[in-house]
Every structure is written in structure tokens, then in C-alpha cells.
Amino acid sequence: MLRSLLKRRPLAAVTKTYCNVRLSSTSGNTSLTERSHNCSELRCDHVGEKVTLCGWLQHRRFDFMFTLRDSFGTVQIVIPKEELGGKELVDTLTAAYQESVIQVKGHVQLRPDGLKNKEMGTGDIEVVADSVELLNPCKEQLPVQLGDFSKVSEAVRMQFRYIDLRSKRMQRNLRLRSDVVMKMREFLWKKTGFVEVETPTLFRKTPGGAQEFPVPCKQAGKFYSLPQSPQQFKQLLMVGGIDRYFQIARCYRDEGSRPDRQPEFTQVDLEMSFISKEGIYHLIEEMILFSWPDSKPAPTLPFPRMTYQDAMNQYGVDKPDTRFDMKIQDVTDILQGSGVAMFDSSSPSFRVKLINCKGAANHLKRKHIDHLEAEGKKKATQLGMEKGGVIGVRLEASPASWKSPIAKYIEDDVKERLVKSLGAETGDLFFIAAGEKDINQILGHVRLQAAKRLEENGVSVRDPSSLTLWVEDFPLFLPKDEESTSQGDIESAHHPFTAPMKGEEELVYSSPLKVRGQHYDLVLNGIEIAGGSIRIHRADLQRYILEDVLKEDSSSLSHLLEALESGCPPHGGIAIGFDRYISLLCGEPSIRDVIAFPKTVDGNDLMSGAPSTLSAQELERYNIHVAPQGKES
């Protein structure tokens, strides 16, 4: 029966027939339940209708009026006069605290003139209650007050997440998340012929990459590992002829949690056979456009592209935020040897560079500049540059009028030449860095911090629209440290399965650090939301990279190498960091606010108390001994 329906009608029509649920609207969400409508959908057209509503008691006004809230909105309920049976209803409500669960049966009427609320979607009507049933009373005081989250710490919100989820903010975020992932599924399955395949969660430890979560088993001394990604499985699926695979995949990494990281996370994982980089770009751009929220201005296709080298040279990061300017500019020819000690060097690799924060001197005080200089110093320290950092220069009344500790050492004609070359004006603020390496990264960090500081002072810096771009032509390998030049001192820039750029394969054997990889990242508003590559499909090249370039033990990947020898088609793919992507769409600073039950920065679940300890008997079953803290096992 169902198969014959699918042949005649699209799946959406079949779903509507059997479930009477429409995902794109709130109407239909009352089917299969004991309510006739939800609290958000009643309008003037419903006046006179009998309705049954269910939800939480949000506000009570006097003894005859209250607000009922469900997952979709709110509606005002009024109690009739006592001679019409209102006293019994009032008594029921008096016994109920806020957030108690109730059911109301009644009829819809227009609100009296002057009492309509234009701020509410249901503000033109109210429901006159014929009966009120207390389905489940709430305790008197909840630890989380839904009306004022600004006064509730994130720790309390996470501890009582089941209450926090009722808030408008979390309801909006999770429903948008659901809507986007359903549209992505529809696009991949229905429009582009992808096959959804669930890959194993219990796998084995793989070389390189992030720290994994080991999982004990009853076989003594052996462990599973939770996968960092389905990378190997999706490549094996290409060998197996699936051709187009996707999965809404759960992934795990035992790393410190940050605002954009969690120990367990979700990614939209894709792989295709006989695909080029251009094909991947086109697919992802069309999928993002198809699933883009209706409430936001749609992105323009195709997305712009930028090479890794241009990103580093102009923005100091490989995921540039292009919504504002302040690009890094090379001024070595003007400032080198100009009289300032930090600008004096005869090394051919020595550079002097700066960013110009247009008009920033009019908004930032000396303390702000000191803070940004300290940020530059901190970044330099992280990069191992003890004497690195930036110095601020304020442009005052004239091009030659600089306010900076270095101003007195530089001749006026040098100042004027620099200002003219940059098109700088009074009120601009320079941050200058000098050195032989990594100064782009220092300036890139200061650039972002300067934009943040200006915005905190009420200055509009970033373009309000969302800007997405591809970053490509990454190096295939990176030195493990600045002195590394030979095989064995090299690591993959992304992962060891990325194919070298066409025409550069031979360099893998002679000069691996000169090879570019067929890797690409998708960046939204300065945040990496996706990464992928064309993969190595030849076993001999994959084995050489693992064993001879990276000096890894390839035995743990013997299954993959054998598969590549078994007629593996050329293939490539990408994975979208879904939590991070949704947090950007929702305007949330942390992915924790778009995940129903997230972990803390330390990886703890404050609600359930996970992770927890195991008893000695349970540990013995897995042949595990836990050493006392501070002692070796």
C-alpha cells in the first residue's frame, strides 16, 4: 500500500495523509493529541469555536485571567463570572503555581475594545474557559525563571536543562535546527540521489588526529574507540559502490571544550564517487541555499573563493572574517631602516606589516590600545616569538602627527609617505608588527580583537549580512616545528587521506612541504563551518604518505589500504559542523545553546552528573584498574 502511494505521490503527500503533520507550520501540530489547537494559532476567524488547549500556566492576573503557554506560543484565558461556574475554576487555578500543566476547554471570543494586545499573535482574542483541569501541579519555586534568563547562570541552565528548554530562545533554536536538517535531508535524498547510511559508533583507534574516547570491552586489554568522524567508513562505502553517501553523524573527540567545541557533536557528512572539487562546491552551495531559513536573507551563489595563502597574507587566519576590511598591508619598503630598532634588520625574510583601523582612534582610548597591544604580545608568545607583538600608532591633526612611542624616531617625510601609500586619514589607528615569521597571525588576531573592541564601544564594524566563502589550496603537509624539513618531522595539514593537487604528486616523494592538497574549507562570518577534500584513491600513494612521509604505522589502516587496491573509484567529500553552523544561523555565541543537552567546557553533564564512577566489580569485568589519583597504575 505505502509503496504504491510513493509511486503516485511524493513522500510529503503520503506523510500528510497518514500523519496529518506539516513541518513548516504550527497548524497540524495538534493532530494525534488531546488538544484541538495550539496556543499560537487562534485568531479572529476562530471566534465562537469550541477549543481544547493544553500547556503551562505562565502568568496569572487577578482571579479571572491567566496566560497559557505551549511550545508554539501563548493565549489569554478568562474565567467566567461565579454565577456561571467560575468559582470552581478559580479554586483550581489558585491551587496551581506557575509552570503547572493544565488543560483548558472553552470557546473563543474577541477581546473587549482597548484590551487588545498587538504584541501577541493571539492578542485580538481570548478563550473563555468552560473547564480547567490541573494535569500536573508544579512545585512552588523553580530554579530557572523562564521570564528572565539574563539573571540565570549558564551552569544553572544546564543543570536544569529540562526547564531551560521551555524558553523561547531554546524553542526557537531547536526548531530552526530541526527545520534545517530536514531540508538538508530532503535535498540530498530526494533531489540529488544520496543514500543515507549509518556507520558504526564502535570502531578502532586510528593514527593521528584528535584524541579519541576509548571504550573498554570484555576482551582483556582491548578497547574500541568512538570515531572522530566516519572518514574511513565513507571512503569504504565508495569502494562498495554506494556512489553518493550522506549521514547526520555523531562524532566524538576527547579535547577541551570551547564555545565552538563539544566532546560529542553532529556533522552532516557527505562523500561522492567520480567527483571534483567543483562538484562538491556546487552541491554544498545549492544545499545551503535550499535549507536556508526563510527568516534570513538568502546567500548569493556562487560563494567567493580565496586561496589559503591570500587568506593568511591579507587576514592572518585561514578562516577570514571578510565582513570588514582592516587587511594586513606590507610596508617593509617604507619602514625598514627608518630609525626604529624593531624595524631594523637585513634579513631577506624580515617584513614590516600593519593593519589600519579606519577611524578607530576617535573611539578607542589609550587603555583600549594598551589592551590590543597586550593581545598582540600574547599571540606572539603563543607562537614562540618572545620579542614579538604590535605597537599602536594614532594619527592626529596631520599625516606627520603621530601619537606613539616610536613617533619621535621616524622622520616626517617617512610618516607622510606611509600615510599617503595607505590612504590614511586623521583618526585612523595603525597596529604595526615586524619580524621574520608569523607576524601575519599576530596582526590577524589583533584585527579581530580591534573589531570586537570597537563594537563594544558602539561602532558598527561588520557587514550585518552573512558572508560565506571557500578557502582552498592549503598545504598538504606542515612541519611539526619551525626546524622540521625532513620526512618524519612532518604532519598532515588536515588528515592523511587528502589527495595532493593534480600535477604536484611527484613532489610528495621529493619535497613534500611544497605540495598543496585538494582540501577546502567553507567559512561563514569568520568561522569554519565545513571542511573536506578529494581523497587519495591509490593504495601505493596512501601507503607511502603514511609510512614514509608521516612515519605512521599503517597496520591499523590495513583494511583501508586493501580496499583501495580493490578497485576504488576517485572520490571526495565534505563534512559540515552542524552545531557550529546552526549557532551562527541562530546568532548564538556558543554551540551549547543550539544543543538540547550539551556538556560543559570540562565535558561534564551537570544535569545527570556524567561522567560517573564505576564500582570495583564493574571495573573488574573490563579488566580495568583505576590507580589512586596522583599515582601511576
C-alpha positions in Angstrom: 0.0 0.0 0.0 2.7 2.5 1.1 4.9 1.6 -1.8 2.1 2.1 -4.4 1.4 5.5 -2.8 5.0 6.5 -3.1 4.9 5.7 -6.8 2.0 8.0 -7.4 2.6 10.8 -4.9 5.7 12.5 -3.3 6.6 11.5 0.2 5.4 14.8 1.6 1.9 14.0 0.4 2.0 10.5 1.9 3.2 11.9 5.2 0.4 14.4 5.3 -2.2 11.7 4.6 -1.0 9.3 7.3 0.2 11.7 10.0 -1.6 15.0 9.3 1.6 16.8 10.3 3.1 19.8 8.4 6.6 20.5 9.4 6.7 24.1 8.0 3.8 25.5 10.1 2.3 25.1 13.5 -1.2 24.1 12.2 -1.4 20.4 12.2 0.7 20.1 15.3 -2.4 19.3 17.3 -3.3 16.1 15.4 -3.0 12.9 17.3 -3.1 14.8 20.7 -5.9 15.7 23.1 -6.0 19.4 22.1 -7.9 21.0 19.2 -5.5 23.9 18.6 -2.1 25.1 19.9 -1.8 28.3 21.8 -0.3 30.3 19.0 -2.8 29.8 16.1 -6.1 31.2 17.4 -7.3 34.3 15.5 -10.5 36.3 14.9 -11.6 33.6 12.4 -11.9 31.2 15.4 -14.4 33.4 17.3 -17.3 31.2 18.6 -15.4 27.9 18.1 -15.1 25.4 20.9 -11.4 24.7 21.7 -9.3 22.4 23.8 -5.9 23.8 24.8 -3.0 22.2 26.8 0.1 23.9 28.2 1.8 25.6 31.1 0.4 28.2 33.4 2.6 31.2 32.6 1.0 34.2 34.3 -2.0 34.7 36.4 -3.7 38.1 36.5 -6.2 38.6 39.3 -8.5 35.7 39.9 -10.2 35.6 36.5 -7.5 35.8 33.9 -4.2 33.9 33.1 -1.8 33.2 30.2 -1.5 29.7 28.9 1.8 28.8 27.0 2.7 25.8 25.0 5.6 25.0 22.7 4.2 27.3 20.0 3.0 30.4 21.7 0.7 31.9 24.3 -3.0 32.8 24.6 -5.1 34.6 27.2 -7.7 32.6 29.2 -10.5 34.3 31.1 -12.7 32.7 33.8 -16.5 33.5 33.6 -18.3 35.1 36.5 -19.0 33.0 39.6 -22.7 32.5 38.7 -21.6 30.8 35.5 -19.4 28.3 37.4 -16.3 30.4 37.6 -15.7 29.8 41.4 -14.7 26.1 40.8 -12.3 27.2 38.0 -10.8 29.9 40.2 -10.3 27.3 43.0 -8.5 25.0 40.6 -6.2 27.8 39.5 -5.5 29.0 43.0 -4.0 25.6 43.8 -1.7 25.8 40.8 1.7 27.5 40.8 3.3 28.9 37.7 4.5 26.3 35.2 1.8 23.8 36.3 0.5 21.8 33.4 -3.2 22.4 32.7 -5.9 21.7 30.1 -8.5 24.3 29.2 -11.8 23.7 27.4 -13.8 26.7 26.3 -14.8 29.0 23.4 -13.0 31.8 21.6 -14.2 35.4 21.8 -12.9 38.8 20.8 -11.2 40.8 23.4 -13.0 44.0 24.5 -12.1 47.2 22.8 -9.0 48.8 24.3 -7.7 45.5 25.7 -6.3 44.0 22.5 -2.5 43.3 22.6 -0.8 43.9 19.3 2.4 42.4 20.7 0.8 38.9 20.8 -0.1 36.9 17.8 -3.3 35.9 19.6 -3.8 39.4 21.0 -7.1 40.1 19.3 -8.9 37.2 21.0 -9.2 35.3 24.3 -10.6 32.0 25.4 -13.4 31.8 27.9 -12.9 28.7 30.0 -15.7 26.2 30.5 -13.4 23.9 32.4 -9.8 23.8 33.7 -8.1 20.6 34.6 -4.8 20.5 36.5 -2.9 17.8 34.7 0.3 18.1 36.8 1.0 20.7 39.5 4.4 22.4 39.6 6.3 23.0 42.8 6.2 26.5 44.1 9.7 27.7 43.2 11.7 26.6 40.1 15.5 27.1 39.9 15.2 28.6 36.4 12.7 31.5 35.9 11.7 31.5 32.2 11.0 35.2 32.1 14.5 36.4 32.9 17.4 34.3 31.7 19.8 37.1 32.0 19.9 36.6 35.7 20.4 32.8 35.5 24.0 31.4 35.1 24.7 29.0 32.3 25.6 26.4 34.9 22.1 26.5 36.4 20.5 26.5 33.0 22.5 23.3 32.1 21.7 21.7 35.4 18.0 22.2 34.9 18.0 21.9 31.1 14.6 20.4 31.0 13.2 23.7 32.3 15.5 25.8 30.2 14.3 24.1 27.1 10.9 25.7 27.6 12.3 29.2 26.9 11.5 31.0 23.7 15.2 31.1 22.9 15.8 27.3 23.1 12.5 26.5 21.4 13.4 28.8 18.5 16.9 27.4 18.2 16.0 23.7 18.3 13.1 24.1 15.9 15.3 26.0 13.5 17.9 23.2 13.8 15.2 20.6 13.1 13.9 22.5 10.1 17.4 23.0 8.5 18.4 19.3 9.0 15.1 18.1 7.5 15.6 20.3 4.4 19.1 19.1 4.0 17.9 15.5 4.2 15.3 16.3 1.6 17.8 17.9 -0.7 20.3 15.1 -0.5 17.9 12.2 -0.7 15.1 13.5 -2.9 16.8 16.0 -5.2 20.4 14.6 -5.6 20.1 10.9 -5.1 22.2 10.4 -2.0 21.9 7.3 0.2 21.8 7.7 3.9 24.0 5.1 5.6 24.6 4.7 9.4 28.2 3.9 10.1 29.5 2.2 13.3 30.0 4.1 16.5 32.3 1.4 18.0 35.5 1.4 15.9 39.2 1.1 16.5 41.9 3.7 17.3 43.2 5.5 14.3 46.5 7.2 13.8 46.9 10.9 14.0 44.1 13.4 14.5 42.4 14.3 17.7 42.4 12.4 21.0 39.8 9.6 20.9 37.5 8.2 23.6 38.4 4.6 24.3 35.6 2.1 25.1 36.5 -1.0 27.2 35.2 -4.4 26.3 35.3 -7.8 28.0 38.2 -8.9 25.9 41.2 -8.2 28.2 43.4 -5.4 27.1 41.3 -4.5 24.1 39.3 -1.3 23.5 37.1 0.2 21.0 37.3 3.9 20.1 34.5 6.3 19.4 35.0 7.7 15.9 36.3 11.2 15.4 34.4 11.1 12.1 33.1 8.5 9.7 36.1 9.2 7.4 37.2 5.7 6.8 33.8 4.2 6.5 32.6 6.7 3.9 35.6 6.0 1.8 34.9 2.3 2.1 31.3 3.0 1.0 32.7 4.5 -2.2 34.7 1.3 -2.7 31.5 -0.6 -2.1 29.6 1.2 -4.9 27.3 3.4 -2.8 28.4 6.3 -5.0 26.6 9.1 -3.1 26.6 8.7 0.7 25.4 11.0 3.5 24.8 10.8 7.2 23.8 13.0 10.1 26.7 11.7 12.0 27.5 11.7 15.7 31.3 12.2 16.3 33.5 12.2 19.4 36.7 14.0 20.3 38.3 13.9 23.7 39.5 17.5 23.6 38.9 20.6 25.8 35.5 22.0 25.1 35.4 25.6 23.8 32.4 27.8 22.8 32.5 26.1 19.4 33.5 22.6 20.5 31.9 19.7 22.4 33.2 16.2 23.2 30.3 14.8 21.1 29.0 16.7 18.2 27.0 16.4 15.0 28.2 16.8 11.4 26.4 16.5 8.0 28.8 14.0 6.4 28.9 13.5 2.6 31.0 11.5 0.1 30.7 11.1 -3.7 32.5 9.0 -6.3 33.8 10.4 -9.5 33.5 13.9 -8.1 35.7 17.0 -8.5 36.2 19.9 -6.2 33.9 22.0 -8.4 31.2 19.4 -8.0 31.5 19.5 -4.2 31.3 23.3 -4.2 28.2 23.3 -6.4 26.4 20.7 -4.3 27.1 22.4 -0.9 26.1 25.8 -2.2 22.8 24.5 -3.5 22.1 22.6 -0.3 22.8 25.6 1.9 20.5 27.7 -0.3 17.8 25.1 -0.3 17.9 24.7 3.5 18.5 28.4 4.4 15.9 29.8 6.9 13.1 31.8 5.4 13.6 34.4 8.0 17.1 35.4 6.8 18.3 37.0 3.6 19.4 34.2 1.3 23.1 34.0 0.4 24.2 34.8 -3.1 25.7 32.0 -5.2 28.3 31.1 -6.1 30.3 31.7 -2.9 33.5 33.6 -3.4 36.8 31.8 -3.2 40.2 32.6 -1.6 43.4 30.7 -1.5 45.0 29.7 1.8 48.0 32.0 1.0 45.8 35.0 0.3 43.8 34.4 3.5 47.0 34.3 5.6 48.6 37.3 3.8 45.5 39.6 4.0 43.8 38.4 7.2 46.3 36.4 9.2 44.0 33.4 9.5 42.8 30.6 7.3 39.2 31.3 8.1 38.9 35.1 7.4 36.0 37.2 8.5 35.5 39.3 5.3 32.6 41.3 6.7 35.1 44.1 7.5 38.3 45.4 6.0 41.4 46.1 8.0 43.5 44.0 5.8 47.2 43.3 6.5 49.4 45.5 4.4 53.2 45.1 3.8 55.1 48.4 4.5 58.6 47.0 4.6 59.8 49.2 1.8 58.8 52.3 3.8 59.5 51.5 7.4 62.5 49.1 7.3 65.6 51.0 8.4 63.5 54.1 9.3 65.2 54.6 12.7 63.2 52.3 14.9 65.1 49.4 16.3 62.3 46.9 15.8 62.2 47.8 12.1 66.0 47.4 11.5 67.0 44.0 10.0 69.0 43.0 6.9 67.4 39.5 6.8 65.8 38.9 3.4 62.8 37.3 5.2 62.3 40.3 7.5 59.0 42.1 7.0 57.2 45.1 8.5 53.4 44.9 8.2 50.4 46.7 9.7 46.6 46.9 9.8 44.8 50.3 9.6 41.7 50.5 11.8 39.9 53.3 10.0 38.6 56.0 12.4 39.3 53.8 15.4 41.4 56.5 17.2 38.2 58.5 17.6 36.6 55.7 19.6 39.4 53.9 21.4 41.2 55.3 24.4 44.7 54.6 25.5 43.6 51.8 27.7 42.0 50.1 24.7 45.1 50.4 22.7 47.2 49.0 25.6 44.8 46.1 25.7 45.2 45.4 22.0 49.0 45.6 22.2 48.8 43.1 25.0 46.7 40.8 22.8 49.4 41.0 20.2 52.1 40.1 22.7 50.0 37.2 24.0 49.6 35.9 20.4 53.3 36.3 19.8 54.1 34.3 22.9 51.8 31.5 21.8 53.7 31.4 18.5 57.0 31.2 20.3 58.1 34.8 19.5 59.5 36.2 22.7 60.1 39.7 21.3 57.1 39.7 19.0 53.9 41.9 19.2 52.4 45.0 17.8 52.7 48.7 18.5 49.8 51.2 18.1 50.0 54.5 16.3 47.3 57.1 16.4 47.0 59.6 13.5 46.2 63.0 14.8 45.9 66.5 13.3 48.2 65.9 10.2 49.7 63.0 8.4 53.0 63.5 10.2 51.4 63.9 13.6 51.6 60.5 15.2 50.9 59.6 18.8 53.1 56.6 19.6 56.3 55.8 21.4 58.0 55.2 18.1 56.9 58.6 16.5 60.0 60.6 17.6 62.3 58.1 15.9 60.7 58.4 12.4 61.3 61.3 10.1 58.2 63.3 9.0 58.7 62.5 5.3 58.6 58.7 6.1 55.4 59.2 8.0 53.8 61.2 5.2 54.9 58.6 2.6 53.4 55.8 4.7 50.1 57.7 5.3 49.8 58.5 1.6 50.5 55.0 0.4 47.7 53.7 2.7 45.2 56.4 2.0 45.1 57.0 5.8 43.3 59.9 7.5 43.2 61.7 10.8 41.6 59.5 13.4 43.0 56.2 11.9 44.8 53.8 14.2 47.7 51.6 13.0 48.9 48.4 14.6 52.4 47.6 13.3 54.3 44.3 13.6 57.8 43.3 12.4 59.7 40.1 12.2 60.7 37.2 10.1 57.7 34.9 10.6 54.2 34.6 11.9 53.6 38.4 12.0 50.5 37.8 9.8 49.0 35.6 12.5 49.7 38.3 15.2 48.1 41.0 13.1 45.2 38.7 12.2 44.5 38.2 15.9 44.7 41.9 16.7 42.5 42.7 13.8 39.7 40.5 15.2 40.2 41.9 18.7 40.1 45.5 17.4 36.8 44.9 15.7 35.4 43.3 18.9 36.6 46.3 21.0 35.1 48.8 18.5 31.8 47.1 18.5 31.8 47.0 22.3 32.1 50.8 22.1 29.1 51.1 19.8 30.9 51.3 16.5 29.4 49.4 13.6 32.3 47.4 12.0 31.0 44.2 10.4 28.6 44.0 7.5 25.3 42.7 9.1 24.7 40.2 6.2 26.2 36.7 6.3 29.3 36.3 4.2 30.4 32.8 3.1 33.5 31.8 1.2 35.6 28.9 0.2 39.2 28.7 1.3 41.3 26.4 -0.9 44.8 25.4 -2.0 46.0 24.5 1.5 49.5 23.0 2.0 49.2 19.2 2.2 51.8 18.9 4.9 53.1 21.2 7.7 56.3 21.0 9.7 55.8 19.8 13.2 58.0 22.8 14.3 59.9 25.6 12.5 63.1 23.5 12.2 61.4 20.5 10.6 62.2 19.9 6.9 62.5 16.1 6.5 60.1 13.2 6.5 59.1 12.2 10.0 59.1 15.8 11.2 56.0 16.4 9.1 52.3 16.2 9.8 49.2 16.4 7.7 47.7 19.8 7.5 44.3 18.2 7.8 44.3 14.4 7.6 46.4 11.8 5.8 43.7 10.9 3.3 43.7 14.2 1.4 45.0 13.9 -2.2 47.8 16.2 -3.5 47.0 18.8 -6.0 47.0 17.5 -9.6 50.4 18.0 -11.2 52.1 18.0 -7.8 52.0 14.3 -7.0 55.7 13.8 -7.7 56.6 16.5 -5.1 55.3 14.1 -2.4 58.3 12.0 -3.0 60.9 14.7 -3.3 59.7 17.9 -1.5 56.5 17.1 0.5 56.4 20.5 2.2 55.9 22.2 -1.2 52.8 20.1 -2.1 49.4 21.7 -2.0 46.4 19.5 -1.1 43.0 19.2 -2.6 41.5 20.4 0.6 38.8 23.1 1.0 37.1 24.8 3.9 33.8 26.6 4.0 33.9 29.7 6.1 30.8 31.7 7.4 31.4 35.0 9.0 35.0 34.1 10.0 34.0 30.7 11.4 34.9 27.4 9.7 31.6 25.5 9.2 32.8 22.7 6.8 35.9 21.0 5.6 36.6 18.4 3.0 38.9 17.2 0.3 39.3 15.0 -2.7 40.7 11.8 -1.3 43.7 9.6 -2.1 42.3 6.6 -4.1 45.6 4.8 -4.9 46.9 2.4 -2.3 50.6 2.9 -3.2 50.4 6.7 -2.7 48.4 6.3 0.6 50.9 3.8 2.0 53.9 6.0 1.0 52.4 9.1 2.7 51.5 7.1 5.9 54.8 5.2 6.2 57.5 7.3 4.5 56.2 10.9 4.9 54.3 10.8 8.2 56.2 7.8 9.7 52.9 6.3 10.9 52.3 2.6 11.5 49.9 1.7 8.6 48.9 -1.6 10.1 45.8 -0.1 11.8 44.7 1.1 8.3 45.4 -2.2 6.5 41.6 -2.7 5.8 41.5 0.7 4.0 44.7 0.1 2.0 43.4 -3.3 0.9 40.1 -1.6 -0.1 42.0 1.0 -2.2 43.6 -1.9 -4.0 40.2 -3.5 -4.8 39.0 -1.1 -7.5 38.4 2.1 -5.6 36.9 5.0 -7.7 38.2 8.5 -7.4 36.1 10.2 -4.7 35.8 13.2 -2.4 33.6 14.6 0.2 33.0 17.2 2.9 31.5 17.4 6.5 29.5 20.3 7.8 30.0 21.1 11.5 26.2 21.2 12.1 26.2 22.5 15.7 28.5 25.4 14.8 26.6 26.2 11.6 23.3 26.3 13.5 24.8 28.5 16.2 25.7 31.1 13.5 22.2 30.9 11.9 20.7 31.5 15.4 23.1 34.2 16.3 24.3 32.3 19.4 27.9 32.7 20.6 28.1 29.1 21.9 27.0 25.9 20.3 25.8 24.8 23.7 22.7 27.0 23.0 21.7 25.0 19.9 22.2 21.6 21.5 19.4 20.1 23.6 21.7 18.5 26.3 25.3 19.9 25.9 28.3 19.3 28.1 30.3 22.0 30.0 33.7 23.3 29.0 35.2 20.4 31.1 33.0 17.8 29.3 30.6 17.3 32.3 26.8 16.9 32.2 25.6 19.0 35.1 22.1 17.6 34.8 22.9 13.8 35.1 26.3 14.0 36.7 28.1 12.3 33.8 30.8 11.2 33.7 30.4 9.0 36.8 32.5 6.4 38.5 32.1 2.6 38.2 32.2 0.1 41.1 35.2 -2.2 41.5 33.0 -5.1 40.4 32.1 -3.3 37.2 35.7 -2.3 36.5 36.9 -5.9 37.1 34.5 -7.1 34.3 36.5 -5.0 31.9 39.9 -5.8 33.4 40.5 -2.2 34.4 42.2 -0.9 37.5 42.0 2.7 38.5 45.1 4.0 40.2 44.7 6.4 43.1 44.8 10.0 42.0 48.4 11.3 41.6 49.9 7.8 41.4 50.9 5.7 38.5 49.0 2.5 37.8 
